[in-house]
Amino acid sequence: MEFDGSQKIIGRGAQADVIEYYEYAYKLYKNTYPSEWIAFEKDQQKAVNMAGLSPIRYYDTDDDHMIKMDLIRGVMLETKMKEGFEGGFDTIAEAFRRIHNADISNINMPRMIDTLRFVMTEEECTKAAPVIEHLSEKYKSCICHLDMHFQNIMIPDDGSDFIIIDWMNTRIAPPVFDFARTYVVIEEFVKELIPLYRSAIAEDVNRLGITEQDMDDAIGVIRIIRNHEKE
């Protein structure tokens, strides 16, 4: 696919740029990025669409390193918070509730435990798998976004409801791992906000009966995954 020069960059990432072009967004991946991972991302988006968690549709193009998608006119939750919006953590908590309460009966999405070998060494898998198995026995599994933070929630300009984006990491797992993932991300970038985050999710953590030890164990697994993402 060729562009006519009217496109404009609206986002940059480590592996892809996002451009706006004739009322659609296009995600343009580096040629070195595996095309099978891009196909997997498309499948993930189809699954969350089916679960009613995202209105954004992905469309095929003639380039296997490009994804065409519906354009969101709006700003990231992070931008709104920098402008003075004080409900950022409450929005994160509400996003978790919507995701964790979604119906998973008819969607095709991998379980977290089944994809460990793609993100960990064999030795690390041996340590992490029993933790996931143990927590999966204690808590009901659900859809987990597994990369929830202020840049992955969009606030539309038209005042409509927020939209959760970037579902590549999404897996079926106990919700404690979703809470743990966001904890690790906040700890890494703005550690001083951890108390506000813990307060925002406290009601749901308590309702689910998640103990401090279970949270710590889940955080340990997520830290291993995050360390590999930085490599």
Summary of the structure (lengths in Angstrom):
residues: 231
radius of gyration: 17.9
end to end distance: 31.8
largest distance: 55.6
contacts: 660
relative contact order: 0.13
helix: 47%
strand: 17%
